[in-house]
Amino acid sequence: MLRFVVFLMAMVTLSGILVLLALTLPLGLNNATGVIGSVAIGTALAIPVSIIVAKAMMGNQA
């Protein structure tokens, strides 16, 4: 359960940062494809981040 909660928090944070970057930087990504791609990349990055953070939070309990 802890990993899922950490995953949701990491996903929202990383996706939000990437969407903000896609919309503000002059890279030509300020369309639906850029936003959807940013969310997909943020979700993919959140998986390993959530595993690492959850393991660190649990310590030797697992």
C-alpha positions as YAML, in Angstrom:
chain: A
units: angstrom
residues:
- id: 1
  name: MET
  ca: [0.00, 0.00, 0.00]
- id: 2
  name: LEU
  ca: [2.86, 2.35, 0.80]
- id: 3
  name: ARG
  ca: [4.37, 1.85, -2.66]
- id: 4
  name: PHE
  ca: [1.07, 2.71, -4.31]
- id: 5
  name: VAL
  ca: [0.68, 5.93, -2.31]
- id: 6
  name: VAL
  ca: [4.27, 6.92, -3.04]
- id: 7
  name: PHE
  ca: [3.69, 6.08, -6.72]
- id: 8
  name: LEU
  ca: [0.64, 8.36, -6.89]
- id: 9
  name: MET
  ca: [2.50, 11.22, -5.25]
- id: 10
  name: ALA
  ca: [5.54, 10.79, -7.49]
- id: 11
  name: MET
  ca: [3.41, 10.44, -10.62]
- id: 12
  name: VAL
  ca: [1.44, 13.62, -9.98]
- id: 13
  name: THR
  ca: [4.59, 15.57, -9.12]
- id: 14
  name: LEU
  ca: [6.72, 14.39, -12.04]
- id: 15
  name: SER
  ca: [3.90, 14.64, -14.57]
- id: 16
  name: GLY
  ca: [3.03, 18.13, -13.38]
- id: 17
  name: ILE
  ca: [6.62, 19.31, -13.67]
- id: 18
  name: LEU
  ca: [6.99, 17.86, -17.16]
- id: 19
  name: VAL
  ca: [3.67, 19.33, -18.36]
- id: 20
  name: LEU
  ca: [4.70, 22.72, -17.01]
- id: 21
  name: LEU
  ca: [8.02, 22.46, -18.85]
- id: 22
  name: ALA
  ca: [6.30, 21.36, -22.06]
- id: 23
  name: LEU
  ca: [3.93, 24.31, -21.96]
- id: 24
  name: THR
  ca: [6.41, 27.01, -20.96]
- id: 25
  name: LEU
  ca: [9.63, 26.16, -22.79]
- id: 26
  name: PRO
  ca: [9.81, 27.17, -26.46]
- id: 27
  name: LEU
  ca: [10.27, 23.61, -27.72]
- id: 28
  name: GLY
  ca: [7.10, 23.38, -29.80]
- id: 29
  name: LEU
  ca: [5.46, 20.94, -27.37]
- id: 30
  name: ASN
  ca: [2.57, 23.20, -26.36]
- id: 31
  name: ASN
  ca: [-0.09, 20.98, -27.93]
- id: 32
  name: ALA
  ca: [-2.00, 17.86, -26.93]
- id: 33
  name: THR
  ca: [0.75, 15.52, -28.08]
- id: 34
  name: GLY
  ca: [3.34, 17.27, -25.92]
- id: 35
  name: VAL
  ca: [1.10, 17.27, -22.86]
- id: 36
  name: ILE
  ca: [0.12, 13.60, -23.25]
- id: 37
  name: GLY
  ca: [3.74, 12.65, -23.86]
- id: 38
  name: SER
  ca: [4.81, 14.55, -20.75]
- id: 39
  name: VAL
  ca: [2.24, 12.73, -18.64]
- id: 40
  name: ALA
  ca: [3.33, 9.37, -20.07]
- id: 41
  name: ILE
  ca: [7.01, 10.08, -19.37]
- id: 42
  name: GLY
  ca: [6.18, 11.32, -15.86]
- id: 43
  name: THR
  ca: [4.22, 8.15, -15.16]
- id: 44
  name: ALA
  ca: [7.02, 5.95, -16.46]
- id: 45
  name: LEU
  ca: [9.58, 7.80, -14.33]
- id: 46
  name: ALA
  ca: [7.40, 7.52, -11.24]
- id: 47
  name: ILE
  ca: [7.55, 3.71, -11.18]
- id: 48
  name: PRO
  ca: [11.25, 3.32, -10.29]
- id: 49
  name: VAL
  ca: [11.20, 6.45, -8.13]
- id: 50
  name: SER
  ca: [8.31, 5.09, -6.06]
- id: 51
  name: ILE
  ca: [10.03, 1.73, -5.58]
- id: 52
  name: ILE
  ca: [13.25, 3.38, -4.39]
- id: 53
  name: VAL
  ca: [11.49, 5.83, -2.08]
- id: 54
  name: ALA
  ca: [9.19, 3.19, -0.59]
- id: 55
  name: LYS
  ca: [12.13, 0.89, 0.12]
- id: 56
  name: ALA
  ca: [13.96, 3.75, 1.82]
- id: 57
  name: MET
  ca: [10.90, 4.62, 3.89]
- id: 58
  name: MET
  ca: [10.30, 1.02, 4.98]
- id: 59
  name: GLY
  ca: [13.93, 0.38, 5.87]
- id: 60
  name: ASN
  ca: [14.43, -3.18, 7.07]
- id: 61
  name: GLN
  ca: [10.76, -3.93, 7.62]
- id: 62
  name: ALA
  ca: [10.25, -5.65, 4.25]
...
